[in-house]
């Protein structure tokens, strides 16, 4: 979700019953505006099941859930007020293991081994979990990355902070196992001449190196400039001009990364992790804010999302149309990004519902390009972009207009046979899709999943099992 300063506060149907709550199973035909479900009413396609919901822990119930990461059968859920750890080894009965109060938006999270990394893009009085919001005009204010030891999941320990210029709106984990390090590519933006630690021009990323044997020595090792020319600043209808990147997805096996950078889409060569090099750039007159990126398994396509309205507006309606606030599918042809088509959920949302393309992940299906994606109050959409020019939705889950007035799914990711979605207000939802196009993905088992660190899915052994190529092997 886009947060704009002041930086002190950045911010035919078939009736069915599901878990005792009324739900509607809708046909695959596009819904009309009159088909919008009732407040909080669950609707889904016939091939999707709502497996479980677990509310937010009481200590962070008043702040919104954000991004997700997974490791060893546990889900790590960020929240503007901190983060929570869920035991999801039994997806039908997820349980809260612990919840850490440590405020500072957005608290996007990544995990690796015993370490959890959390992004803070809100200017704070200091780096502690007891800090309070403080204007970025004050030199002593802090924002950046917090590092926790989660070896004891019931009692995570805060061990280190790293301050970065303009904070950390998002962060991308890049393993360097041969040298015993992990890197974080920190994305941030919106400099201001009155902010001592966030002065224009920014147009760069911060790279943090974390030695795994000594995580307390983590430090910024490089701040490469992505846009020496300033990036896309003059295109009509931009939400904001380019002043950095919003999010970056790396594909270490292939030595590439894709950057969603406000007004620009970017490809990087990351074979030298401390010196990523821009190899291709594109803009799109229909995109207001390049938000996130997902490669297909072969690394021959990129799906970019456009967060029109910054996540706070109703853009999934007839008035906005199918080419704005949507996904854009690009083929990678001889190192260049070649636009093929747009995808947007085919169900109209109410004018009261914040809805736009947001965070998703691949569903590991051999020979096909399928992903699940969050659309805020548009819910979770499962869609196939194997034919880049003709993407189509194959399943979905959503609720009617939120009783809280603002909400929906921040992220929806596929992990070990189920879809996990972090709802702003309603906690963690667990979904399952049963469909001939996706059933083979249920054989895929991975230990760790940080969605912005992609690895290929490859077959292993004689039983048709698959594994993720980024895992230790």
Wavefront OBJ file of the C-alpha trace (Angstrom):
o trace
v 0.000 0.000 0.000
v 1.218 3.482 -0.806
v 1.703 5.778 2.144
v 2.220 9.476 1.580
v 3.836 11.876 4.108
v 3.679 13.686 6.471
v 6.290 11.040 7.267
v 5.492 11.085 10.963
v 2.304 9.109 10.051
v 2.940 7.262 6.715
v 0.840 5.762 5.855
v -26.220 -16.606 -11.785
v -25.281 -17.303 -7.935
v -25.470 -20.541 -5.968
v -26.100 -20.240 -2.259
v -23.777 -22.245 -0.034
v -22.937 -22.420 3.645
v -19.292 -22.190 4.667
v -18.243 -22.793 8.276
v -21.685 -21.806 9.511
v -21.491 -18.422 7.766
v -23.523 -17.612 4.696
v -21.437 -17.515 1.512
v -22.257 -17.169 -2.150
v -20.601 -19.269 -4.826
v -20.708 -17.262 -8.035
v -20.543 -18.328 -11.650
v -17.504 -17.597 -13.779
v -19.375 -14.917 -15.713
v -18.382 -11.289 -15.010
v -20.582 -9.811 -12.317
v -22.609 -6.685 -12.872
v -22.694 -3.790 -10.423
v -26.001 -5.088 -9.044
v -24.251 -8.327 -8.012
v -22.138 -6.713 -5.284
v -22.515 -8.853 -2.122
v -23.690 -7.568 1.222
v -21.515 -6.191 4.003
v -18.793 -8.736 4.942
v -20.626 -11.419 2.955
v -18.260 -14.088 1.629
v -18.417 -14.948 -2.068
v -16.176 -17.332 -3.976
v -15.915 -19.387 -7.123
v -17.001 -23.028 -6.937
v -13.386 -24.248 -7.026
v -12.261 -22.221 -3.984
v -12.857 -23.176 -0.346
v -12.566 -20.973 2.733
v -10.578 -23.220 5.060
v -10.059 -20.991 8.114
v -9.894 -17.498 9.525
v -8.019 -16.471 12.640
v -8.519 -12.928 13.963
v -5.637 -10.602 14.737
v -4.126 -10.955 18.210
v -5.606 -8.525 20.718
v -2.384 -6.553 21.211
v -2.320 -5.433 17.547
v -6.037 -5.679 16.770
v -6.428 -1.935 16.207
v -3.704 -1.690 13.536
v -3.840 -3.178 10.038
v -2.191 -6.358 8.752
v 0.316 -6.053 5.916
v 2.689 -8.489 4.186
v 3.488 -12.179 4.754
v 6.496 -14.486 4.791
v 6.733 -18.239 5.453
v 9.247 -20.713 6.836
v 9.102 -24.272 8.172
v 5.333 -24.338 8.513
v 5.006 -20.909 10.119
v 3.540 -17.716 8.707
v 4.947 -14.327 9.679
v 2.386 -11.542 9.304
v 3.385 -7.888 9.368
v 1.175 -5.280 10.948
v 1.451 -1.524 11.377
v 1.718 -2.220 15.109
v 4.321 -5.033 14.897
v 4.135 -8.625 13.635
v 2.646 -12.017 14.519
v 3.838 -15.605 14.089
v 1.260 -18.272 13.201
v 1.678 -22.042 13.283
v 0.146 -23.193 9.983
v 1.378 -26.789 9.958
v -2.307 -27.718 10.159
v -3.871 -25.196 7.729
v -7.352 -26.056 8.980
v -6.443 -24.939 12.486
v -3.830 -22.173 12.384
v -2.812 -20.835 15.772
v -1.045 -17.705 16.992
v 2.351 -18.523 18.507
v 3.315 -14.961 19.434
v 2.625 -11.346 18.596
v 5.216 -8.597 18.952
v 4.166 -4.998 19.529
v 6.713 -2.832 17.729
v 4.931 -0.058 15.812
v 6.115 1.600 12.619
v 4.426 1.218 9.254
v 4.440 -0.788 7.074
v 6.295 -3.627 8.792
v 6.762 -5.621 5.580
v 8.580 -8.799 6.626
v 11.106 -11.325 5.296
v 12.535 -14.378 7.067
v 15.755 -16.331 6.705
v 16.915 -18.961 9.186
v 16.516 -17.515 12.660
v 16.185 -13.938 11.449
v 13.167 -11.790 10.658
v 13.562 -8.447 8.913
v 10.891 -5.738 9.222
v 10.533 -2.493 7.267
v 9.757 0.813 8.954
v 8.742 3.699 6.720
v 7.494 5.978 9.443
v 9.725 8.538 11.074
v 10.104 7.508 14.752
v 11.603 9.057 17.874
v 14.176 6.224 17.970
v 14.674 2.664 16.726
v 13.092 0.923 19.731
v 9.745 -0.811 19.956
v 8.730 1.848 22.486
v 9.323 4.680 19.996
v 6.672 7.195 19.008
v 6.047 9.036 15.731
v 8.322 12.033 15.251
v 8.632 14.419 12.294
v 11.253 13.576 9.668
v 12.368 17.203 9.875
v 14.069 16.258 13.161
v 17.571 14.981 12.407
v 17.506 12.470 15.268
v 14.382 10.714 13.934
v 14.805 7.098 12.841
v 13.365 4.802 10.172
v 14.747 1.776 8.329
v 15.083 -1.960 9.078
v 14.589 -3.830 12.345
v 16.119 -7.298 12.756
v 14.656 -9.903 15.119
v 15.874 -13.319 16.239
v 12.907 -15.687 15.891
v 14.647 -18.922 16.866
v 12.264 -19.001 19.837
v 9.008 -18.282 18.050
v 7.153 -17.771 21.289
v 9.618 -15.072 22.341
v 11.204 -13.198 19.396
v 14.118 -10.937 20.338
v 14.944 -7.577 18.747
v 18.680 -7.595 18.041
v 19.580 -4.840 15.582
v 18.371 -1.849 13.567
v 19.791 -0.313 10.407
v 18.780 3.223 9.465
v 18.273 3.913 5.766
v 17.687 7.117 3.830
v 13.951 7.789 3.516
v 13.190 4.676 5.585
v 12.159 1.288 4.224
v 8.799 1.170 2.522
v 9.529 -2.396 1.399
v 12.526 -4.705 1.424
v 13.631 -7.650 -0.704
v 15.776 -10.459 0.650
v 18.592 -11.727 -1.590
v 20.523 -14.755 -0.221
v 24.277 -15.115 -0.764
v 24.739 -18.566 0.759
v 28.219 -19.179 -0.601
v 29.529 -16.240 1.403
v 27.231 -16.703 4.390
v 25.333 -13.439 3.874
v 21.930 -12.169 3.018
v 21.287 -8.800 1.404
v 18.259 -6.598 1.734
v 17.343 -4.324 -1.158
v 15.522 -1.491 0.596
v 13.020 0.507 -1.444
v 12.032 4.007 -0.355
v 10.921 7.247 -1.945
v 9.408 10.701 -1.434
v 12.396 12.824 -0.376
v 11.932 16.366 0.865
v 14.339 19.269 1.217
v 13.256 19.644 4.870
v 14.134 16.031 5.783
v 17.811 15.826 6.854
v 17.974 12.043 6.186
v 15.801 12.005 3.079
v 17.012 14.775 0.810
v 16.296 14.997 -2.929
v 17.306 13.730 -5.332
v 16.777 10.222 -3.994
v 16.154 7.883 -6.982
v 18.131 5.048 -5.397
v 17.909 1.905 -3.308
v 19.781 1.086 -0.098
v 21.556 -2.288 0.093
v 22.063 -3.805 3.540
v 24.489 -6.698 4.022
v 23.785 -9.070 6.924
v 26.520 -11.613 7.803
v 24.566 -14.615 9.053
v 27.175 -15.451 11.696
v 27.077 -11.907 13.038
v 23.737 -10.277 12.190
v 24.417 -7.478 14.671
v 27.067 -6.191 12.237
v 24.480 -5.591 9.501
v 25.087 -2.319 7.663
v 24.328 -0.404 4.487
v 27.055 -1.301 1.963
v 25.785 0.472 -1.170
v 23.200 3.003 -2.349
v 23.085 2.591 -6.142
v 21.222 5.240 -8.104
v 18.526 3.651 -10.262
v 17.466 6.814 -12.083
v 20.396 9.149 -12.761
v 18.089 11.104 -15.094
v 15.398 11.452 -12.425
v 13.021 8.848 -13.851
v 9.473 9.391 -15.084
v 8.302 12.671 -13.576
v 6.144 14.340 -16.238
v 3.685 11.685 -17.438
v 0.084 12.883 -17.060
v -1.956 11.206 -14.299
v 0.986 9.802 -12.364
v 0.069 9.301 -8.738
v 3.584 10.498 -7.843
v 6.685 11.192 -9.930
v 9.508 8.686 -9.694
v 11.800 9.336 -6.717
v 12.848 5.741 -6.056
v 11.337 2.257 -6.162
v 8.279 0.963 -4.365
v 9.192 -2.722 -4.542
v 11.773 -5.023 -6.129
v 11.531 -8.753 -6.879
v 14.766 -10.709 -7.335
v 15.298 -14.008 -9.174
v 18.792 -14.984 -7.968
v 19.114 -18.169 -10.045
v 18.763 -16.136 -13.215
v 20.673 -13.094 -11.976
v 17.798 -10.714 -12.626
v 15.411 -8.486 -10.714
v 12.324 -6.468 -11.590
v 11.684 -3.092 -10.006
v 8.293 -1.429 -9.673
v 9.452 2.135 -9.322
v 6.568 4.598 -9.053
v 6.489 5.873 -12.635
v 8.816 3.264 -14.159
v 9.179 -0.487 -14.591
v 12.779 -1.696 -14.479
v 14.872 -4.813 -15.121
v 18.159 -5.264 -13.252
v 21.205 -7.476 -13.620
v 21.939 -8.556 -10.012
v 24.799 -11.001 -10.557
v 26.865 -8.640 -8.427
v 24.442 -8.223 -5.504
v 26.134 -5.064 -4.240
v 26.016 -3.412 -7.646
v 22.684 -4.054 -9.399
v 22.669 -2.674 -12.921
v 19.615 -1.381 -14.815
v 19.259 -3.206 -18.154
v 15.767 -2.123 -19.284
v 13.152 0.517 -18.423
v 9.550 1.032 -19.505
v 6.687 3.402 -18.773
v 2.971 3.007 -19.446
v 0.463 5.840 -19.953
v -2.209 3.743 -18.216
v -0.114 3.163 -15.085
v -0.358 5.654 -12.232
v 1.967 3.909 -9.741
v 4.202 0.901 -10.483
v 3.783 -1.051 -7.244
v 5.127 -4.637 -7.409
v 6.477 -7.289 -9.784
v 6.249 -11.065 -10.257
v 8.300 -13.203 -12.669
v 6.910 -16.368 -14.199
v 8.801 -19.567 -13.364
v 10.933 -19.446 -16.508
v 11.894 -15.826 -15.926
v 10.591 -14.897 -19.371
v 7.691 -12.698 -18.217
v 7.003 -10.071 -15.578
v 3.635 -9.074 -14.140
v 3.700 -5.488 -12.855
v 0.895 -4.051 -10.731
v -0.524 -0.533 -10.884
v -1.652 0.734 -7.480
v -3.897 3.455 -8.840
v -5.212 5.524 -5.946
v -2.521 4.247 -3.579
v -4.707 1.460 -2.235
v -7.245 3.813 -0.708
v -9.661 4.343 -3.579
v -12.387 2.386 -5.366
v -10.897 1.580 -8.772
v -12.510 -1.838 -9.439
v -15.668 -0.352 -10.887
v -17.142 0.262 -14.306
v -16.143 3.928 -14.311
v -12.402 3.203 -13.993
v -12.427 0.334 -16.468
v -10.147 -2.649 -17.155
v -6.837 -0.980 -18.056
v -6.281 1.241 -15.014
v -5.412 -0.076 -11.552
v -4.656 -3.384 -13.249
v -1.796 -5.807 -13.881
v 0.362 -5.389 -16.972
v 1.982 -8.492 -18.448
v 5.339 -8.044 -20.173
v 7.324 -10.676 -22.027
v 11.101 -10.406 -21.694
v 12.415 -10.478 -25.252
v 16.173 -10.202 -25.812
v 16.476 -8.417 -22.490
v 13.689 -5.928 -23.168
v 10.211 -5.624 -21.664
v 7.525 -6.101 -24.327
v 3.961 -5.266 -23.279
v 1.381 -7.974 -24.042
v -1.873 -7.232 -22.145
v -3.645 -6.094 -18.979
v -5.502 -8.172 -16.408
v -8.067 -6.911 -13.934
v -10.623 -8.783 -11.829
v -13.872 -9.135 -13.795
v -16.198 -8.427 -10.839
v -17.273 -4.873 -10.095
v -16.772 -3.679 -6.533
v -18.876 -1.067 -4.782
v -17.840 2.560 -4.988
v -17.207 2.364 -1.235
v -14.628 -0.443 -1.575
v -10.922 0.313 -1.834
v -9.772 -2.073 -4.544
v -6.771 -2.192 -6.861
v -4.049 -4.634 -7.976
v -1.792 -5.586 -5.056
v 0.535 -8.354 -3.803
v 0.457 -11.920 -5.157
v 2.599 -14.948 -5.887
v 2.977 -17.734 -8.403
v 1.113 -20.992 -7.969
v 3.738 -23.609 -8.934
v 2.119 -25.384 -11.865
v 4.463 -27.063 -14.320
v 4.206 -25.623 -17.819
v 1.711 -22.885 -16.927
v 1.843 -19.356 -15.562
v -0.746 -19.032 -12.796
v -0.759 -16.733 -9.798
v -2.927 -15.720 -6.875
v -3.187 -12.038 -6.094
v -4.702 -9.722 -3.501
v -6.975 -6.871 -4.588
v -7.776 -5.301 -1.213
v -11.601 -5.421 -0.971
v -11.603 -7.196 -4.324
v -10.317 -10.207 -2.366
v -8.028 -12.859 -3.848
v -8.000 -13.679 -7.554
v -6.444 -16.806 -9.087
v -5.597 -16.173 -12.728
v -3.754 -17.747 -15.649
v -1.370 -15.711 -17.836
v 0.194 -18.609 -19.757
v -1.031 -16.832 -22.882
v 0.415 -13.414 -22.146
v -1.999 -11.694 -24.499
v -5.120 -13.379 -23.116
v -5.008 -13.752 -19.305
v -8.088 -15.094 -17.536
v -9.366 -15.557 -14.020
v -9.935 -19.156 -12.923
v -11.028 -18.644 -9.309
v -11.594 -16.072 -6.587
v -12.592 -15.309 -3.005
v -13.834 -12.027 -1.588
v -16.047 -10.388 0.986
v -18.651 -7.720 0.419
v -17.998 -4.133 1.511
v -16.105 -4.175 4.815
v -18.045 -3.274 7.924
v -14.977 -1.274 8.958
v -15.344 0.819 5.784
v -11.744 0.266 4.667
v -9.840 -2.995 4.373
v -9.475 -6.165 2.350
v -6.521 -8.409 1.485
v -3.085 -6.790 1.550
v -1.306 -9.936 0.295
v -2.459 -13.350 -0.950
v 0.277 -15.986 -1.409
v 0.384 -19.697 -2.232
v 2.392 -21.830 0.206
v 2.451 -25.633 0.389
v -1.000 -26.356 -0.981
v -2.956 -23.438 0.455
v -3.459 -19.721 -0.108
v -2.806 -17.438 2.848
v -4.194 -13.917 2.812
v -3.617 -11.125 5.304
v -6.764 -9.061 5.773
v -6.374 -5.514 7.099
v -8.952 -6.025 9.832
v -10.146 -9.632 9.869
v -6.816 -11.367 10.410
v -5.362 -14.322 8.504
v -7.504 -16.220 6.002
v -6.645 -19.674 4.679
v -8.054 -20.688 1.286
v -7.730 -23.727 -0.979
v -8.259 -24.059 -4.702
v -9.266 -27.427 -6.154
v -8.991 -27.198 -9.920
v -7.441 -29.361 -12.624
v -5.271 -26.415 -13.665
v -3.717 -26.015 -10.229
v -3.999 -29.418 -8.513
v -0.451 -30.413 -9.464
v 0.855 -27.516 -7.350
v -0.186 -29.399 -4.226
v 2.892 -31.623 -4.673
v 5.209 -28.647 -4.243
v 6.714 -28.315 -0.794
v 9.107 -25.524 0.146
v 10.689 -24.636 3.455
v 10.925 -20.874 3.054
v 8.926 -18.397 0.987
v 9.731 -14.721 0.753
v 7.669 -13.862 -2.292
v 9.952 -11.042 -3.496
v 12.839 -13.551 -3.586
v 11.770 -15.927 -6.338
v 13.248 -19.319 -7.093
v 12.375 -21.813 -9.793
v 10.267 -24.868 -9.144
v 12.046 -28.024 -10.284
v 11.222 -31.718 -10.146
v 13.215 -33.884 -7.744
v 13.376 -37.648 -7.243
v 11.203 -40.368 -8.756
v 7.838 -39.519 -7.241
v 6.991 -36.336 -9.093
v 7.724 -34.151 -6.077
v 8.790 -30.602 -6.696
v 10.900 -28.192 -4.747
v 11.809 -24.545 -4.902
v 15.219 -23.895 -6.434
v 16.132 -21.242 -3.863
v 16.110 -23.733 -0.997
v 19.312 -25.066 0.487
v 20.156 -28.329 -1.229
l 1 2 3 4 5 6 7 8 9 10 11
l 12 13 14 15 16 17 18 19 20 21 22 23 24 25 26 27 28 29 30 31 32 33 34 35 36 37 38 39 40 41 42 43 44 45 46 47 48 49 50 51 52 53 54 55 56 57 58 59 60 61 62 63 64 65 66 67 68 69 70 71 72 73 74 75 76 77 78 79 80 81 82 83 84 85 86 87 88 89 90 91 92 93 94 95 96 97 98 99 100 101 102 103 104 105 106 107 108 109 110 111 112 113 114 115 116 117 118 119 120 121 122 123 124 125 126 127 128 129 130 131 132 133 134 135 136 137 138 139 140 141 142 143 144 145 146 147 148 149 150 151 152 153 154 155 156 157 158 159 160 161 162 163 164 165 166 167 168 169 170 171 172 173 174 175 176 177 178 179 180 181 182 183 184 185 186 187 188 189 190 191 192 193 194 195 196 197 198 199 200 201 202 203 204 205 206 207 208 209 210 211 212 213 214 215 216 217 218 219 220 221 222 223 224 225 226 227 228 229 230 231 232 233 234 235 236 237 238 239 240 241 242 243 244 245 246 247 248 249 250 251 252 253 254 255 256 257 258 259 260 261 262 263 264 265 266 267 268 269 270 271 272 273 274 275 276 277 278 279 280 281 282 283 284 285 286 287 288 289 290 291 292 293 294 295 296 297 298 299 300 301 302 303 304 305 306 307 308 309 310 311 312 313 314 315 316 317 318 319 320 321 322 323 324 325 326 327 328 329 330 331 332 333 334 335 336 337 338 339 340 341 342 343 344 345 346 347 348 349 350 351 352 353 354 355 356 357 358 359 360 361 362 363 364 365 366 367 368 369 370 371 372 373 374 375 376 377 378 379 380 381 382 383 384 385 386 387 388 389 390 391 392 393 394 395 396 397 398 399 400 401 402 403 404 405 406 407 408 409 410 411 412 413 414 415 416 417 418 419 420 421 422 423 424 425 426 427 428 429 430 431 432 433 434 435 436 437 438 439 440 441 442 443 444 445 446 447 448 449 450 451 452 453 454 455 456 457 458 459 460 461 462 463 464 465 466 467 468 469 470 471 472 473
